[in-house]
Amino acid sequence: MPRDTSRPKSQWSVPEERLGGIEIAQDRDESFGGAHCLTVGEAERIIENLTEFDLQDVGNKQWLEQHGQIEKLNQQAHASARDKSDEFVLEAFLTFDKLGTLIYDLILIETWRERVYPLLVEHLVGGGENEATRSRAMRAYFVLYHEATVVNLLECLCYHAHAVGAVKDASLDLTDYCARRLAALHSRAKAFRELNPARDPSEKPADFANKLKDRTAREELEEQALQIEFTVSVSCVALVRMVCEHVGELTVAAVSRIVDKHDFLLSVIPLIEHPPWTRARQDGNKRVWQKLENGEWADVPHDRLLDVTKLEAQAWFALYWLSMHQEIRKRYGFDAYRKQTLLRARRFVNDVLLDQIPVLADLQRFMDELAIVSAPEPTAVNDRMGLMQQVAAFQESICRKADYDALAKRQIDEIWSSVSMKDDDLTKLVDIYAGDHLLDDEASKPLDLDALQKELQKENVDSNNLDEQGLARLSRDVISVSIEDARGASPHKPAIKASRRGEAKVVKAADGNSLRREKWVLERPKPVEVDDSLAVVVEFGDGTAERIVGKQLNLPSLLVPPPPKKQWRQVGAVSEGLTAQLLCVRDEVAGAEKATYFVEAAFVSTPVSVVGDFRAPPPDSSAIGIL
């Protein structure tokens, strides 16, 4: 049963005006949850009601419901960080003191995956290929994926030093968990590199697709479990970097874990020497190198192998802080073995690396100084670890007196015996991840574009007799454009409408499809700061509206040398179906210390064709194209 957690004495609430009254109808970036992005009040209520479940509850309806809520928090936290807006998810975690609950949840799902899940596999996917087996496999996948969700959320929150400090005693469980994940990267690197194998060039695409389709539920679940473990372990490299960067915020016991018990520095060096996120495959007689980027293996040309990816940079930053942070250097003693291990990374620090990560110049100098210093042998160094160490409370409370065999049998009877694809909790989770009802039979059918075209022609709509507004209502024509601050309109920064100028032009995109591009001029120029973030609200003739939010404008602020008079900035992406190019004009003010800008116009582009052979009919056709 869920543990009873009391409400903290302090309460925190942000008025809705802080968001400028934004109502997100559709987010163009599916990776951040689309319509599931949360408001301040929703995030606050979810975090306040987070509970600590027992091991026997993992996978039941209440647990899956909380998993869905945490996934929404993860999506919103990353969306806020991406847009550089108010990180109210982090603030709510700090106010309600729930970071410890999040780490407890992480240790709970790790224990379930390692101790209980192996006892359930035979029951989950050992009953032959049928709907029940697929349903249990799907539910098991969501349960396993919870670990990746929690790690990803912690990775976002721990970017801030005050968040790392708020972890308190739970930092012991967090550092122990990270150490176990680093060990998994070392011990299972070969299995991780073999994930998602690239198709043999001699193999036909249809044969490769059939091979993937013919996988059994057991094979698919085993591969998914390994993929999740790899994703979690890789994410922990970034988590280690952030914890080491803010090590001054940790408790003394947690610092001792990093420096003495787990010796993170010795764990990071092998990741630089033999990175598990880099692999080579044979393509005929040619060797092709691949690197893991955004969760996918991507081919890397030989002349770009020295380009540092995000994962590689995280490992280097972790090594930097483990070597250069003052709190660690006070406690870390270099004996001959530690010195030799650290200097193994010296050969990788070259001019190419320093051009990409200049801060490593300090680490290079430290290594050079360490190379000429004599260090004692390990046996000659006094053991500074005490005879007593603080116990990781969450790990101890979860595993103490746990009978995993009995727990597995109980879960089979209560949770896994009656599982269906149509379960409400599974349907809700699919909506959160995919944004539509993938479990519905009708939704799984492919769209017949030829039938759709014939159906449209049967409507017998005479487009020549429609006025402009009537035609717009039957299409995705843009009828209104306005520009506002990314946080929403306010009396200080109101939204400014734009009017269409000239006729729309049809241009060809790189993917071969056609785009309709229109120029919209603002009713009055909108003043912006060099680091402002803007949003474009577009209303369509079919009654829908979309709001696309851009990153910071990053306009030149220095006047010497004079920056260009006009600057173009893009909001949205063509590949996502809607984009706007903003015209930013520099205001020439005599005696000004820095540049100021106005947004005067926007070019809005929408697709007039879809991917595939089907193309929207020309304007003079009697059929109306559906995008």
C-alpha positions in Angstrom: 0.0 0.0 0.0 1.2 3.6 -0.6 2.9 5.2 2.4 1.2 8.1 4.0 3.2 11.3 3.4 2.2 14.4 5.2 1.8 17.8 3.6 4.7 20.1 4.3 4.0 23.1 6.4 5.0 25.6 3.7 2.7 26.0 0.7 3.7 27.4 -2.6 1.5 28.7 -5.3 2.2 30.7 -8.4 -0.7 32.8 -9.8 -1.8 32.0 -13.3 -0.8 35.5 -14.4 2.8 34.4 -14.1 2.3 32.4 -17.3 0.5 35.2 -19.0 -2.6 33.2 -19.4 -1.0 30.8 -21.8 -3.3 27.9 -22.8 -1.2 25.4 -24.8 -3.5 23.7 -27.3 -0.9 21.9 -29.2 2.9 21.7 -28.8 4.7 21.1 -32.0 7.5 19.1 -30.3 6.2 15.7 -29.6 9.2 14.8 -27.5 7.9 17.1 -24.8 4.5 15.6 -24.5 2.4 17.8 -26.9 -0.8 18.7 -25.2 0.2 17.1 -21.9 2.4 20.0 -20.8 1.2 21.2 -17.4 0.2 24.4 -15.9 1.7 25.6 -12.6 -1.3 24.5 -10.6 -1.4 21.0 -12.1 2.3 20.4 -11.5 1.9 21.6 -8.0 -0.9 19.3 -7.2 0.8 16.3 -8.8 4.1 16.8 -6.9 2.3 17.4 -3.6 0.5 14.1 -4.0 3.5 11.9 -4.9 3.7 8.9 -2.6 6.2 6.2 -1.7 4.9 2.8 -2.8 6.0 -0.6 -1.5 7.8 -3.1 -3.7 4.7 -5.2 -4.0 2.7 -2.3 -5.5 5.0 -1.8 -8.5 3.0 -2.3 -11.7 -0.5 -2.0 -10.2 -3.1 0.6 -11.3 -2.2 3.2 -8.7 1.5 2.9 -9.4 1.0 3.2 -13.1 -1.1 6.3 -12.6 1.7 8.0 -10.6 4.2 6.9 -13.3 2.1 8.7 -15.9 2.0 11.8 -13.7 5.8 11.7 -13.3 6.2 11.4 -17.1 4.1 14.5 -17.5 6.4 16.3 -15.0 9.4 15.1 -16.9 8.0 16.5 -20.1 7.1 19.8 -18.6 10.5 20.2 -16.8 12.4 19.7 -20.1 10.0 22.0 -22.0 10.6 24.7 -19.4 14.4 24.3 -19.6 14.3 24.2 -23.4 12.2 27.5 -23.6 14.2 29.1 -20.7 10.9 29.8 -18.9 9.9 29.5 -15.3 11.0 26.1 -14.0 8.0 25.7 -11.7 8.4 21.9 -11.7 11.7 22.3 -9.9 10.4 24.9 -7.5 7.4 22.7 -6.6 9.7 19.8 -5.9 11.8 22.0 -3.6 8.8 23.5 -1.8 7.0 20.2 -1.1 10.4 18.5 -0.3 9.7 15.7 -2.8 13.1 15.2 -4.3 13.7 12.5 -1.7 10.5 10.8 -2.8 11.7 10.9 -6.4 15.0 9.2 -5.5 13.1 6.6 -3.4 11.0 5.8 -6.5 14.2 5.4 -8.5 15.7 2.9 -6.0 12.3 1.1 -5.8 12.1 0.5 -9.6 15.7 -0.5 -9.8 15.2 -3.1 -7.0 12.1 -4.4 -8.8 14.0 -4.7 -12.1 16.9 -6.6 -10.7 15.2 -8.7 -8.0 11.5 -9.3 -9.0 11.4 -8.9 -12.8 13.6 -11.9 -13.5 11.2 -14.0 -11.5 8.2 -12.7 -13.6 9.6 -13.0 -17.1 8.5 -16.6 -17.7 4.9 -15.8 -16.7 4.9 -12.6 -18.7 6.1 -13.8 -22.0 6.3 -17.6 -21.7 2.7 -18.4 -22.6 3.0 -18.4 -26.4 2.2 -15.6 -28.9 -1.2 -14.3 -28.1 -3.0 -11.1 -27.1 -2.6 -11.8 -23.4 1.2 -12.2 -23.8 1.5 -9.0 -25.8 -0.6 -7.1 -23.2 1.6 -8.3 -20.3 4.8 -7.5 -22.3 3.5 -4.0 -23.0 2.6 -3.4 -19.3 6.0 -4.7 -18.3 7.7 -2.3 -20.7 5.9 0.7 -19.2 7.0 -0.5 -15.7 10.6 -0.9 -16.8 10.6 2.5 -18.6 9.7 4.2 -15.4 13.4 4.1 -14.4 14.4 6.0 -17.5 11.7 8.6 -16.8 12.9 9.2 -13.2 16.5 9.4 -14.2 15.7 11.8 -17.0 13.7 14.1 -14.6 16.5 14.0 -12.0 19.0 14.9 -14.8 17.0 18.0 -15.6 16.5 19.0 -12.0 20.0 18.4 -10.7 21.4 20.9 -13.2 20.8 23.5 -10.4 23.0 23.5 -7.4 20.2 24.2 -4.9 18.4 21.1 -6.2 21.4 18.9 -5.5 21.6 20.5 -2.0 17.9 19.8 -1.4 18.4 16.0 -1.9 20.0 15.9 1.6 20.5 12.3 3.0 18.9 10.8 -0.1 22.2 11.8 -1.8 23.7 8.5 -0.5 21.1 6.5 -2.4 21.7 8.7 -5.5 25.5 8.3 -5.5 25.2 4.6 -4.9 22.8 4.3 -7.8 25.0 6.3 -10.1 28.0 4.1 -9.2 26.0 0.9 -10.1 25.1 2.4 -13.4 28.7 3.4 -14.2 29.7 -0.2 -13.4 27.0 -1.5 -15.8 28.4 0.7 -18.6 31.8 -1.0 -18.0 30.6 -4.6 -17.6 27.8 -4.6 -20.3 29.4 -2.4 -22.9 29.6 -5.2 -25.5 25.8 -6.0 -25.1 25.0 -2.3 -25.2 26.9 -1.7 -28.4 25.0 -4.5 -30.1 21.7 -2.9 -29.5 19.6 -1.8 -32.6 22.0 -3.4 -35.0 22.3 -1.7 -38.4 20.9 -3.6 -41.3 23.4 -5.6 -43.3 23.8 -3.8 -46.7 23.4 -7.1 -48.5 20.0 -7.7 -46.8 16.9 -6.4 -48.5 14.9 -3.8 -46.5 11.8 -6.0 -46.7 13.6 -9.0 -45.2 15.0 -6.8 -42.5 11.5 -5.4 -41.7 10.0 -8.9 -41.6 12.8 -10.1 -39.3 11.9 -7.3 -36.8 8.2 -8.1 -37.2 8.6 -11.8 -36.6 10.3 -11.2 -33.2 8.6 -13.0 -30.3 7.2 -11.1 -27.3 10.1 -12.5 -25.2 12.7 -11.3 -27.7 11.1 -7.9 -28.0 10.8 -7.4 -24.2 14.4 -8.5 -23.6 15.7 -6.1 -26.2 13.5 -3.3 -24.7 14.8 -4.0 -21.2 18.4 -3.9 -22.3 17.7 -0.7 -24.3 16.2 0.9 -21.2 19.1 -0.1 -19.0 21.5 1.4 -21.6 19.5 4.6 -21.7 19.5 4.9 -18.0 23.2 4.1 -17.6 24.1 6.7 -20.2 21.9 9.3 -18.6 23.7 8.7 -15.3 26.9 10.0 -16.8 25.3 13.4 -17.1 23.9 13.0 -13.6 27.3 12.2 -12.2 28.7 15.3 -13.9 26.1 17.5 -12.2 26.5 15.9 -8.8 30.2 16.3 -9.0 29.9 19.9 -10.2 27.7 20.7 -7.2 29.5 18.4 -4.7 29.8 21.3 -2.3 26.1 21.1 -1.7 26.2 17.4 -0.7 26.5 15.9 2.8 29.9 14.8 4.1 28.8 11.1 3.8 27.8 11.6 0.1 31.2 13.2 -0.6 32.9 10.3 1.0 30.9 7.9 -1.2 32.1 9.8 -4.3 35.8 10.1 -3.3 36.5 7.0 -1.2 34.0 4.2 -1.5 33.1 4.4 -5.2 36.0 6.5 -6.5 34.1 8.0 -9.3 37.3 9.3 -11.0 38.5 5.8 -11.6 35.1 4.9 -13.0 35.0 7.8 -15.5 38.4 7.2 -17.1 37.4 3.9 -18.8 34.4 5.6 -20.3 36.8 8.0 -22.0 39.1 5.3 -23.2 36.5 2.8 -24.4 33.2 4.8 -24.7 30.2 2.5 -24.8 28.4 5.1 -27.0 30.8 4.6 -29.9 30.9 1.5 -32.1 32.2 0.2 -35.4 30.4 -2.0 -37.9 31.4 -3.7 -41.2 29.8 -2.4 -44.4 31.3 -4.8 -46.9 35.0 -4.2 -46.9 34.6 -0.8 -45.3 34.5 -0.1 -41.6 31.8 2.4 -40.5 31.9 4.2 -37.2 28.8 5.1 -35.3 28.1 7.3 -32.3 25.1 7.5 -30.1 23.3 10.8 -30.6 19.8 11.6 -29.2 19.3 7.9 -28.4 20.0 6.7 -31.9 23.2 5.3 -33.5 24.3 7.6 -36.3 27.1 7.1 -38.9 30.1 9.3 -38.4 32.5 10.1 -41.3 36.2 9.4 -40.5 37.0 13.1 -40.7 34.4 13.9 -38.0 35.3 11.2 -35.5 37.0 13.8 -33.2 33.9 15.9 -33.0 32.7 15.7 -29.4 29.1 14.6 -28.9 27.0 15.6 -25.9 27.6 12.3 -24.2 31.4 12.5 -24.6 31.3 16.1 -23.3 29.4 14.9 -20.2 32.1 12.4 -19.4 34.9 15.0 -19.8 33.0 17.5 -17.6 32.6 14.8 -15.0 36.3 14.1 -15.1 37.0 17.9 -14.9 35.0 18.4 -11.7 36.3 15.2 -10.1 39.9 16.5 -10.7 39.5 20.2 -10.2 36.7 20.8 -7.6 38.2 22.2 -4.4 36.0 20.0 -2.1 37.1 16.9 -3.9 40.8 17.9 -4.0 40.7 18.4 -0.2 39.8 14.8 0.3 41.2 12.9 -2.6 44.7 11.6 -2.3 46.6 10.6 -5.4 48.6 7.4 -4.9 50.6 5.8 -7.7 47.6 3.8 -9.1 45.2 6.8 -9.1 47.9 9.0 -10.7 48.6 6.4 -13.4 44.9 5.9 -14.1 44.2 9.6 -14.5 47.2 10.2 -16.8 45.8 7.5 -19.1 43.3 10.2 -20.2 46.1 12.7 -21.0 46.7 11.4 -24.5 43.1 12.3 -25.5 43.5 16.0 -24.4 44.7 17.6 -27.7 44.1 20.9 -29.5 41.0 19.5 -31.3 39.4 18.7 -28.0 40.4 22.0 -26.4 38.9 23.9 -29.2 35.6 22.3 -28.5 35.8 22.3 -24.6 38.3 25.1 -23.7 37.8 24.6 -20.0 39.8 21.4 -20.2 43.0 23.4 -20.5 43.0 23.6 -16.7 42.7 19.9 -16.5 45.5 19.5 -19.0 47.8 21.7 -16.9 46.9 19.7 -13.8 47.7 16.4 -15.5 51.1 17.8 -16.6 51.9 18.9 -13.1 50.8 15.6 -11.7 53.0 13.7 -14.1 56.2 15.2 -12.5 55.1 14.7 -8.9 56.0 11.4 -7.2 53.1 9.6 -5.6 53.2 6.9 -2.9 52.2 3.3 -3.6 48.7 2.4 -2.6 49.9 0.2 0.3 51.8 3.2 1.7 48.7 5.4 2.0 46.8 5.4 5.2 43.2 4.2 4.8 41.2 7.3 5.6 37.8 5.6 5.4 36.2 5.2 8.8 35.1 1.8 10.2 31.5 3.0 10.1 29.6 4.4 7.1 26.1 5.8 6.9 23.6 3.4 5.4 21.7 4.3 2.3 18.3 4.5 3.9 16.1 3.9 0.9 18.0 0.9 -0.3 18.0 -0.6 3.2 14.3 0.0 3.8 13.3 -1.5 0.5 15.5 -4.6 0.6 15.4 -5.4 4.3 13.6 -8.8 4.9 12.2 -8.8 1.4 11.0 -12.2 0.2 11.3 -11.8 -3.6 9.9 -15.2 -4.5 6.7 -14.7 -2.5 6.4 -11.1 -3.8 6.7 -12.3 -7.4 3.9 -14.9 -6.8 1.7 -12.3 -5.2 2.2 -9.9 -8.1 1.3 -12.6 -10.6 -2.0 -13.3 -8.8 -2.9 -9.6 -8.2 -1.4 -7.7 -11.2 -0.2 -9.8 -14.1 -2.9 -12.5 -14.4 -5.6 -10.2 -15.8 -4.0 -7.7 -18.1 -5.6 -6.5 -21.3 -4.6 -4.1 -24.1 -7.9 -2.2 -23.3 -7.0 -1.5 -19.7 -7.6 2.2 -18.8 -4.2 2.7 -17.3 -2.5 1.4 -20.4 -4.6 3.5 -22.7 -3.8 6.6 -20.6 -0.1 5.9 -20.7 -0.1 5.4 -24.5 -1.9 8.8 -24.8 0.9 10.4 -22.7 3.7 8.9 -24.8 2.2 8.9 -28.2 -0.4 11.7 -28.2 -3.1 9.6 -29.7 -5.0 6.4 -29.1 -2.7 3.8 -30.5 -4.6 1.0 -28.8 -7.7 1.6 -30.8 -8.4 -0.7 -33.7 -9.5 2.1 -35.9 -6.5 4.2 -35.2 -4.2 1.4 -36.2 -5.5 1.2 -39.7 -3.5 3.0 -42.4 -4.9 6.1 -44.0 -6.2 5.4 -47.5 -5.4 8.7 -49.3 -7.0 7.6 -52.6 -10.3 6.8 -50.8 -10.0 10.2 -49.0 -9.6 12.0 -52.3 -12.6 10.2 -53.8 -14.7 11.1 -50.8 -13.8 14.7 -51.0 -14.7 14.8 -54.7 -18.1 13.3 -53.8 -18.9 16.3 -51.7 -19.4 18.1 -55.0 -18.1 21.4 -53.6 -17.9 24.1 -56.2 -14.9 26.1 -55.0 -15.6 28.8 -57.6 -18.7 29.8 -55.7 -17.1 30.0 -52.3 -16.0 33.4 -50.9 -12.6 33.8 -49.4 -13.7 33.1 -45.8 -15.8 30.1 -46.9 -12.9 28.5 -48.7 -10.6 29.2 -45.7 -13.0 27.3 -43.4 -12.6 24.2 -45.6 -8.8 24.3 -45.7 -5.8 25.0 -43.5 -5.3 28.5 -44.8 -3.8 31.0 -42.3 -6.3 33.7 -41.5 -4.7 35.4 -38.5 -1.1 35.8 -37.1 0.0 37.5 -33.9 3.3 37.7 -32.1 3.7 37.8 -28.3 6.3 37.0 -25.6 7.0 33.4 -25.0 5.5 33.6 -21.5 2.3 35.0 -22.9 0.9 38.5 -23.5 0.9 41.0 -20.7 0.1 44.7 -20.3 3.8 45.4 -20.4 4.4 43.2 -23.5 1.1 42.9 -25.3 0.5 40.7 -28.3 0.6 42.4 -31.6 -1.5 41.3 -34.6 -0.2 41.2 -38.1 -1.9 41.7 -41.5 -1.3 39.8 -44.7 0.7 41.6 -47.4 0.8 40.4 -51.0 -0.1 37.0 -52.3 1.0 33.7 -51.0 3.9 32.0 -52.8 4.4 28.2 -53.2 8.0 27.1 -52.7 9.6 23.7 -52.8 11.0 22.3 -49.5 14.1 20.1 -49.3 12.0 16.9 -48.8 10.2 17.5 -52.1 6.9 18.8 -50.7 5.4 22.2 -51.3 5.0 25.0 -48.8 2.8 28.0 -48.9 4.7 31.1 -47.7 2.9 34.3 -46.8 4.2 37.7 -45.6 2.5 39.1 -42.5 3.4 42.7 -41.4 2.8 43.7 -37.8 0.4 46.5 -37.1 3.2 48.3 -35.2 6.8 47.2 -34.6 7.3 45.0 -31.6 10.3 46.1 -29.4 12.4 43.1 -28.3 15.5 42.5 -26.2 18.5 40.7 -27.6 17.8 37.6 -25.5 14.0 37.6 -25.6 12.0 34.5 -26.6 8.9 35.0 -28.8 5.8 33.0 -29.6 3.8 33.1 -32.8 0.1 32.4 -32.6 -1.4 31.2 -35.9 -5.2 30.8 -36.5 -6.4 28.6 -39.4 -9.5 28.7 -41.5 -10.7 25.3 -40.1 -11.1 26.9 -36.7 -7.9 25.5 -35.2 -5.0 27.5 -33.8 -1.4 26.7 -33.0 1.2 28.5 -30.8 4.8 27.9 -31.6 7.5 29.0 -29.2 11.0 29.9 -30.2 14.3 29.9 -28.5 16.1 33.0 -27.4 16.7 35.4 -30.2 20.4 35.8 -29.4 20.6 39.1 -31.4 24.0 40.9 -31.5 24.1 43.4 -28.6 27.5 45.1 -29.3 27.5 48.1 -31.6 31.2 47.9 -32.4 31.6 46.6 -35.1 28.0 47.6 -36.2 25.8 44.5 -36.5 23.7 44.0 -39.7 20.6 46.3 -39.9 18.3 43.3 -40.4 18.4 39.9 -38.6 16.3 36.8 -39.4 15.2 34.4 -36.7 13.1 31.3 -37.1 10.3 29.9 -34.9 9.1 26.3 -35.4 10.4 24.0 -38.1 9.3 23.1 -41.6 9.5 19.4 -40.8 6.9 19.9 -38.0 4.4 21.5 -40.4 4.5 25.2 -39.3 7.3 27.7 -39.2 7.7 31.5 -39.1 10.7 33.6 -40.0 10.8 36.8 -38.0 12.4 40.0 -39.4 14.2 41.8 -36.6 15.4 45.3 -37.5 18.0 47.2 -35.5 16.9 50.5 -34.2 19.5 53.2 -34.7 19.6 55.4 -31.6 22.3 58.0 -31.3 24.5 57.5 -28.2 23.0 54.0 -27.4 25.3 51.7 -25.4 23.9 48.5 -26.9 21.8 47.5 -29.9 18.0 47.5 -29.7 15.7 45.7 -32.1 12.1 45.7 -33.4 10.2 42.8 -35.0 8.4 44.2 -38.1 7.3 41.2 -40.1 7.0 37.5 -40.3 7.0 35.0 -43.2 4.6 32.1 -42.2 5.0 28.8 -44.0 2.5 25.9 -44.0 2.6 22.7 -46.1 0.3 22.3 -49.1 1.3 18.6 -49.6 1.9 15.6 -47.4 4.7 13.1 -47.3 4.2 10.4 -49.9 2.7 10.3 -53.4 -0.4 12.2 -52.5 -0.3 15.9 -53.2 -2.8 18.6 -52.3 -4.8 19.6 -55.4 -4.0 23.0 -57.1 -6.1 26.0 -56.1 -8.3 25.7 -59.3 -9.2 22.1 -58.6 -12.7 21.1 -57.3 -11.2 19.0 -54.6 -10.1 20.4 -51.3 -6.7 19.1 -50.0 -6.5 17.9 -46.4 -3.1 18.3 -44.7 
